[in-house]
Amino acid sequence: MEQVYCVKLKKFNLGIFMKFRLKHIPNILSAVRIMLVPVFIYLFFAYYESRIYVPLCVFLLAGITDVLDGYLARRNDWITNLGKLLDPLADKLMQCSVLVCFAAKKAALQWLACMFIAKELFMICGALIVLKKIKVTVKSHWYGKLTTAAFYLIAVLAFLLDIDEKTAIALFIPVLAFELFCMVMYIFDTLRINAEKKKEKSE
């Protein structure tokens, strides 16, 4: 009887352990995406003139991990506060890297890259302050995902078509506008959550 109990206990503990490990797969994928950033930057400058498809493949791999970690987290309810921070951080690091790399080759994009980076720094600092003050991370919405998808699409076009500076600006400006719209919406979300928490405390 004791042996049967021990076997069941071991299976139970193993199940909990495996579930705990699987829960962190989305976070691991986000961490991999962050590690791909310096790889992309190196390959971009090493192969921009000859084999641009090499950094493009790394960029697309990052996009695949983004889709995969989001799908796994939602499907299996593996959403964690760490993941809510890591996932957008990985996205923004890759996006900023792409813009900075293109800006290094196309000078007219430099102001756009600076605005994008400033906006992302503001969002990151804001997210950390919100997490510290009200212990909440604002979840991403459909418009954020749509903006990320649009960025990837335009970046892929920039890679494949070797577009000129004016065309690059015309393509990336709408993405920046969407990014600013998302920032405003996330600010409203944060204010709403903060108001709800204050209301709960007062009741």
Residue, then its C-alpha position, 0 to 999 in steps of 0.5 A: m500500500e505504501q509503495v502504491y502511495c509513493v508511486k502516485l505521489k511521485k507521479f503527482n509531483l512529476g506532473i506539477f514539475m512538468k506543468f511548472r516547466l512548460k509554463h515558462i516556455p513562452n518566457i524562454l521564447s521571449a528571452v531567445r528573441i532578446m538574444l537574437v537582437p545582437v545577432f541580427i545587428y551583427l548580421f545586418f552590417a556584415y551582410y547588408e551589401s551582399r546577402i541581406y536575406v541572412p539578417l532577414c532570416v533572423f528577423l523572421l525567426a524572431g517574428i515566429t517566436d513572437v507568434l508562438d509564445g503568444y499562442l502558447a501562453r493564451r492557449n494553455d493559460w501560461i500568462t505570467n507577469l514576467g511574460k507580460l514584460l518580457d514579450p513586449l520588451a523583446d518585440k520593441l528591442m528587435q523593432c528598435s534594432v531594425l530601425v536603427c540599422f536601417a537609419a545607419k544606412k539611410a540617413a533620412l530615417q534617423w529622426l524616425a528611429c530617434m522618435f521610436i526609441a524615445k517612445e519605447l523608453f517612455m513606455i518601458c519606464g512607464a510600465l515599470i513604474v505602474l508595476k511597482k505602484i499598482k502591481v499590475t502589468v497592462k496586457s496587450h490588446w489587438y491594436g498592439k498586435l496589429t501594429t507589431a504585425a504591420f511593422y514586421l510586414i513593412a520591415v520585410l518589404a524594406f529588406l526585400l525591395d531595397i527601397d529608397e529613403k523617401t519610400a522608407i519614411a512613407l512606409f514607417i511613418p504610419v507604423l509610428a503613428f499607430e505606435l503612438f496611438c497604442m501608447v495613448m491607449y495603454i495610458f488610458d488602460t493604466l489610469r482605468i486599472n488604477a481607478e478600479k483598484k482605488k475604488e476597491k480599496s475604498e469599498 
